[in-house]
Amino acid sequence: PQPNITAAKKMASILALSSCTVLRRVELDQEKGLEMRKWVLSGILASEETYLSHLEALLIPMKPLRAVATTSQPMLTIPEIETIFFKVPELHEIHKDFYDALLPRVQDWSNHQCVGDLFQKLASQLGVYRAFVDNYKVAVETADKCCQANAQFAQISENLKVKSTKDSYHFFPSSTALLYKPVDRVTRSTLVLHDLLKHTPSSHPDYPLLQDALRISQNFLSSINEEITPRRQSMTIKKGENRQLLRDRFMVELVEGSRKLRHVFLFTDLLLCTKLKKQAAGKGQHYDCKWYIPLADLTFQTIEDSESSPIPLVQDEEIDAMKIKISQIRNDIQREKRTTKGPKVIERLKKKLSEQESLLLLMSPNMAFKVANRNGKGFTFLISSDYERAEWREIIREQQKKCFKSFSLTSLELQMLTNSCVKLQTVHTIPMSINKEDDESSGLCGFLDVIVHSATGLKHSLNLYCSLEVDSFGYFVNKAKTRVYRDSTEPSWNEEFEIELEGSQTLRLLCYEKCCSKPKQSKEDGEVTDKIIAKGQIKLDPQTLQNKDWQRTVIAMNGIEVKLSMKFNSREFSLKRMPSRKQSGVFGVKINAVTKRERSKVPLIVRQCVEEIERRGMDEVGIYRVSGVATDIQALKAAFDSNNKDVSVMMREMDVNAIAGTLKLYFRELPEPLFTDELYPNFAGGIALSDSVAKESCMLNLLLSLPEPNLVTFLFLLDHLKRVAENECINKMSLHNLATVFGPTLLRPSEKDTKISTSSQPLSMNDSWSLEVMAQVQVLLYFLQLESIPTPDSKRQSLLFSTEV
């Protein structure tokens, strides 16, 4: 027993040491977080100093103006002064006290230092900001009027000096611009609190105080947000009218066959298309006007109305090549962050990433959104989503009801309007990952199961169907469509779809009324002739979806409610191959066991699905890409597993996308991929060879080394996929599209499952995984693009169609 006691003591020592190591790591993480608190607070002090200089710049002219107000030659009256500078002295006093109290605590810093009481006190004084915001519009209007009426005050207003360092000043454009600073401060203070709380341990005495201050600030901000926004986005035009910015977006414009990135601004009376100009270091943004259309003159062009040239389509191969480069650069950035190299390498990689993401966003959209002016001159934007196109049309049509007169802008007015866009813009950056902070969510990567249950709230009986869109790499893609539910006010689809997500954050739903007759349309324009009845969207929340249970939700839109259920599976686990645990049935059973039992070289399920798809699915748009109804797929799976003799009858009555989905599911659930675990690394290595002759020799030898059932089944499927691609002009499924769908399904190895770390975050974007998937796509694409596989025809025919009876 003595050795056992010794071993137990050693084990106890190891466990104790391990526990100490874990505790030490936790302590180090906390120390790092506490050190970050100091840096965050140092930034807050610098920000407060700048804000105080802005308030002081307003107070400097206020005192002399008040002094001469009671003389015989006043510049402004006392009421005007009190209106313009309302609550500014009080705000200055509040923030001066806060700054003076915070400074010594940061200077005398320790990890136990507390500052939460100061932020709590500051939050409790937000009532002064409420009074300032309520008076803000009147203050700006009064300042503008006084500038127009008094040249001396206008000169003072335009030459306000703001102290920037101890010995230097810079001039601020106007008093009205400075008056906006307190309004902007409310939002910034809330963000600052959020940052500080993030780096404060929950055990720290400051934590509850900062939580309370953040709660007060957020409640206050939400209460005034609706009031701030229109004021911030408005500008005064002649005759005292107010021009407001309704929305702005980065969009792709088609100009003489070329794609150009534009920043488009929709105002209450006009649509303005601008180009963002690159500026030298140290200079701000600058816009050039490309064109504008008064809303009273704007019309929407249909495909039949316009005579524009067809949209230059970008091949799917090029789009995927961009995605591969983006994934590779992201991997390189993460690897460099873990090394001790300088920041120059990372900055260079980030520049490359920005270029690739900009190019992807420029080349991806293919759906036309056409507008024209009163002279009939048309302009074409390219967008990726019917949802977005409908949004722009709706908001413009609604605003056109209030715009009755046409007008034209002088060159000076147009220049002033374009210059104002820098301040008025709400979208400041192109939606790319390079513009996100490291801790921001990069979206979900995997498969989302969605059940579209039913819709209520329709006033009339309609032929209704729903379309589902998700964002991918910054743009939206249509992923699934329900069947048309005919002549009903309460359609009940109860259809389930499996949607692949690539860094997705939003799910959009559109309800269409099916039109009986469709006009002729250009295929390139992507114009949907069915009428959009309602549309809505929901955020894909990783925290909610992470528990892998079904989540029920309702999307309310235009009085219509659509009920959905959602369940998320990360890509790592949804494509996970499970060891075969059964010999009966066909799903999840080794392919050699199925072919031996059936006495056939190709599993019956593969033959029957291929035959039915070739009978009536070759012209189906998006065959194999568009999701089939999950309940139909599960019914077919059960029928094949139970060797149901009526499975052929069932298939004839089902949507062809469900049959395509059943075939994909069969290959996905094989316990070992068709290309086998043993040979998979060799295929991945062979496709990377640069010498074309060596690559062909390697890939063909590997292919012919597959077990006979695997080889014959693959050759059978390969011939079928090539025939599908021959109808690409109708079904939109190129060889590359088919390789993208089937590559991971046929090649994803099972041995990788043991290497997946349960501590990893399956909901985050996994770029190394993306690269592996791209390699699997390239392997299948290589064989699809070969004119022939050098297997003797006679042997091939006998392999494909012989049976061992």
Disulfide bonds with the S-S distance in Angstrom:
none
